[in-house]
Amino acid sequence: LPSTALRHPKQHHVVLLSSSSDDDATSKLLEKARKLREEVSAVEQSKAEVQKQNDAKAQAQREAEMEEQKQKDQQRLRYSAEVPILKDMGDEVMERVDFPPRLKGGKSRIVTIQAPLPLGLVLGEDESIPGMTSVDEVAAEGNGAAAGVKQGDIVRAITACQTTMETPTWQLLAGGIGQPKTKRFMYSVDGRPLEEVLDAIGSNRMDVQGRDVWLVLERMD
């Protein structure tokens, strides 16, 4: 048989050539994407900067509030004192009591002193502050001097004693007359007459427990 010639089919190679318009479109998309990323980054940076500023303002405000509270606390400690307060049930409880300053200038402070009677003090009415009782003299060997009272101190409060008749409920029903009971309490002397202040100090002699007199004094630094 005659040999037949092998015929190879022709291969067609298709080459896709991008047009210049397609390149421009791709470049524009890439550029747009780049700008979008930059805008997003700028927005995020702006948010971060605003948050940083807000955090700084909040921190500064907190620090200012803390400093203000610190000054208030220091001011209260300067013009307050823990003293025995008589409660309704007859118990004494130590509580901090405020004594707003009566001396001008902001250079005074409140001090508490305990001393037995007699105190060895000469008290008088302060001439510069109406209604205020001042310590005019302090006996060198007296109990007041030993406890730390100084000439020029302003007396703001003292302990005083009062005797009252107390009758239990069952005695009231039975017609009882009650029993005397002496109570000690803190007595503010602001605006009180000198004679009343002296009587209040002397009333501490009635304390059945014989406790020291408490004096709350305002003193210049």
Phi, psi and omega in degrees: 000138181293135178294142179257142180288134178279124182255126178265127180294147180288131178266129180257118178265121181258121179251120180269115180258122179286140180277164180295331179292323177294319178299318179296320180295318179295317179298320180294319179296317178296318179295319178297318179296320179297315179296322179296318178297320179296319179295316178298316179298319179296319178297316180297319178295321179295317177298317180297321180293318178297317179296321179297317179295318179297319178297320180294319179295317180297318179296318179296321179294318178298317180295321178294319179294320178295319179294319178296317179294323178298317179294322178296318179297317179295321179295320180292319178297328181289325184241046174207168180203149174273120183226160179285124180248129180280124179266170185301326183277002178095359179272150174260133180232134178284123180224151177275126182240137180276140175230090180307140185297140174254339176274135183278159175105346179068019181247017178256173177205162180263133176231151176243142181222142176240130182208148177280158173282150354283148185281334182072039181239148170249115181258152179210172178273123182295128183285331184274339181232102181302137178081010179250140178259127183244158175270108183274325180216148178231118178294129186302324183259011185277167179294327179296315179297318181296329181276345177114008177292139182237150176298136181098348176298146176257126180280123181253327179199155179215164170278146177220157181239146179218136179258128179231160177267122179242134182233122175300156183303319183293330177286326177299318180294330181269000179084023179288159182261353176089177181233142178290140178221132181262130179242142175253138183211161176279135185235117178283129183257006178302122176076006181269148179298150183301318181301321180293322178295316180297320178296321180295319178296314181295335181295344179294346176293339180279353181295115184295340180270353178064034183282160177295156175281135173268133174236128173257118186241145170256128189227140175284139179292000000 
